[in-house]
Amino acid sequence: MAPPVETPKTTFDSTISSHPPLNERILSSLTRRSVAAHPWHDLEIGPGAPKVFNCVDRVLYSSVVYPHNYGFIPRTLCEDNDPMDVLVIMQEPVLPGCFLRAKAIGLMPMIDQGEKDDKIIAVSADDPEYRHYNDINELPPHRLAEIRRFFEDYKKNENKEVAVNDFLPSTSAYEAIQHSMNLYATYIVEGLRR
């Protein structure tokens, strides 16, 4: 019979914020050995980035439903201190937390509560129905109208103001992804120097 396993006792100091600063959370996830990977920091963006990249599907905490799979690109950082958002067009919906490869076809510039919150529009790089798309102007106009309308309306119940600007081509998406990759790398390097 094996001896009982002792578990370390931890205490909680209520004077400390329940969420450490972003830099500490990132560094902590990079050094912590755990069973589960942290989807933002531990998963690879992929060798084809910024054109083809890995992404993680996530849940929308609202009663509305995304028009397509929606997630984020690992190891990216945007001005809103979140990873780069991505809407992935494909034949089937996936479960939240799924890891998939996507190909950027455009950028949807968006302002959320006065703050820049751009979205990458992508297709599944492995979906035979959509993988041949290379630029957002190849999508049917109605599809673009649906995407725009969703993002204009999805925060209305929270009384939040969102502005969606004209869609931009795939080259703008590549530049935005590369910029967010650079911000992430800079942030990590600065954090390691401290």
C-alpha positions in Angstrom: 0.0 0.0 0.0 1.4 3.4 -1.0 1.7 6.1 1.6 -0.7 9.0 1.4 0.3 11.9 -0.8 0.9 15.2 1.0 -0.5 18.2 -0.7 1.2 21.6 0.0 -0.9 24.1 1.8 -1.4 27.4 0.1 -2.7 30.7 1.6 -4.4 33.5 -0.2 -3.5 37.1 0.5 -6.6 39.1 -0.2 -4.5 42.3 -0.4 -3.0 41.0 -3.7 -4.9 41.3 -6.9 -6.5 38.0 -8.0 -4.9 38.5 -11.5 -1.2 39.2 -11.7 0.0 41.6 -14.3 0.1 40.3 -17.9 3.9 40.0 -18.0 3.9 37.8 -14.8 1.1 35.6 -16.2 3.0 35.0 -19.5 6.3 34.3 -17.7 4.6 32.1 -15.2 3.0 30.0 -17.9 6.4 29.7 -19.7 8.2 28.4 -16.7 5.4 26.3 -15.0 5.4 22.6 -15.6 1.9 21.4 -15.8 -0.2 18.7 -17.5 -2.1 21.1 -19.7 -0.6 23.6 -22.2 -1.6 27.2 -21.9 -3.2 27.9 -25.4 -1.9 31.5 -25.7 1.7 30.9 -24.6 2.6 27.2 -25.0 1.1 26.4 -28.4 3.1 27.2 -31.5 1.9 29.8 -34.0 3.3 27.6 -36.8 6.1 27.8 -39.4 4.0 29.4 -42.1 3.0 32.5 -40.1 1.9 35.1 -40.8 0.1 33.7 -43.9 -0.8 30.2 -42.5 -1.0 29.9 -38.7 -2.4 27.8 -35.9 -5.3 29.1 -33.9 -7.5 28.1 -31.0 -11.3 28.3 -31.1 -13.0 29.9 -28.1 -16.4 30.5 -26.5 -18.3 33.7 -26.8 -19.7 34.7 -23.4 -23.0 35.9 -24.7 -26.3 34.6 -26.0 -25.3 35.4 -29.6 -23.5 32.9 -31.9 -20.5 33.7 -34.0 -21.1 33.5 -37.8 -18.1 31.2 -38.1 -15.5 29.7 -35.8 -13.8 32.3 -33.7 -10.6 32.2 -31.7 -7.1 33.6 -31.3 -3.6 33.2 -32.7 -1.1 31.9 -30.1 2.0 33.9 -29.3 0.6 37.1 -30.6 -0.1 40.3 -28.6 -2.3 43.3 -29.7 -2.7 46.8 -28.3 -5.6 45.6 -26.2 -3.3 43.2 -24.3 -5.0 40.2 -25.8 -3.9 37.8 -28.5 -4.9 38.5 -32.1 -8.5 37.6 -32.8 -9.4 35.5 -35.8 -12.6 34.4 -37.5 -12.1 31.2 -39.4 -14.5 30.3 -42.2 -14.9 26.6 -42.8 -17.6 23.9 -43.5 -18.2 22.8 -39.9 -18.2 24.4 -36.5 -15.6 23.1 -34.1 -15.7 22.7 -30.3 -14.2 25.4 -28.2 -10.5 24.8 -27.4 -9.9 23.1 -30.8 -6.5 23.7 -32.4 -6.6 24.3 -36.1 -4.6 25.7 -39.0 -6.0 28.8 -40.7 -5.0 31.0 -43.7 -5.4 34.7 -43.5 -7.4 36.3 -46.3 -8.2 39.7 -44.9 -8.4 42.1 -42.0 -11.5 43.7 -40.4 -10.4 46.9 -38.7 -12.6 47.4 -35.6 -12.9 49.9 -32.8 -14.4 48.5 -29.5 -15.3 51.1 -26.9 -12.8 53.5 -28.5 -10.0 50.9 -28.5 -8.4 49.2 -31.6 -9.6 45.5 -31.8 -8.9 44.3 -35.3 -10.0 40.8 -36.4 -8.2 38.6 -38.9 -10.6 36.9 -41.4 -9.3 33.5 -42.4 -10.3 30.2 -43.9 -9.4 26.8 -42.7 -6.1 25.8 -44.3 -7.2 22.2 -44.3 -10.8 22.5 -45.5 -11.1 21.5 -49.2 -14.1 23.8 -49.7 -12.4 27.0 -48.5 -8.6 26.5 -48.6 -8.4 27.9 -52.1 -9.5 31.3 -51.0 -6.6 33.8 -50.9 -8.1 37.2 -50.4 -11.2 38.6 -48.7 -12.5 40.0 -52.0 -13.1 36.4 -53.2 -15.8 35.9 -50.6 -19.4 36.5 -51.6 -20.6 40.1 -50.6 -23.4 38.6 -48.5 -20.9 36.7 -46.4 -19.0 39.9 -45.7 -22.2 41.7 -44.9 -23.1 39.0 -42.3 -19.7 39.2 -40.7 -19.8 43.0 -40.5 -23.3 43.0 -39.1 -22.5 40.4 -36.4 -19.6 42.5 -35.1 -21.5 45.7 -35.3 -24.3 44.2 -33.2 -22.8 41.6 -30.8 -22.1 44.0 -27.9 -25.3 46.0 -28.1 -26.9 44.1 -25.2 -23.9 45.3 -23.1 -24.5 48.9 -24.3 -21.0 49.0 -25.8 -20.2 50.8 -28.9 -18.4 49.0 -31.8 -17.3 50.5 -35.2 -16.4 48.2 -38.1 -14.4 49.8 -40.9 -14.0 48.5 -44.5 -12.4 45.1 -44.9 -8.7 45.1 -45.9 -6.9 42.6 -48.2 -4.8 39.6 -47.1 -1.5 41.7 -47.2 -2.9 43.9 -44.4 -3.8 40.8 -42.4 -0.2 39.4 -42.8 1.2 42.8 -41.6 -1.2 42.8 -38.6 -0.3 39.3 -37.6 3.5 40.0 -38.0 3.1 43.1 -35.9 1.3 41.2 -33.2 4.0 38.4 -33.3 6.7 41.1 -32.9 4.8 42.8 -30.0 4.5 39.4 -28.3 8.2 38.6 -28.8 9.3 42.1 -27.5 7.0 41.7 -24.5 8.4 38.3 -23.6 12.1 39.5 -24.0 11.5 42.6 -21.9 9.8 40.4 -19.2 12.8 38.0 -19.2 15.2 40.9 -18.7 13.4 42.0 -15.5 
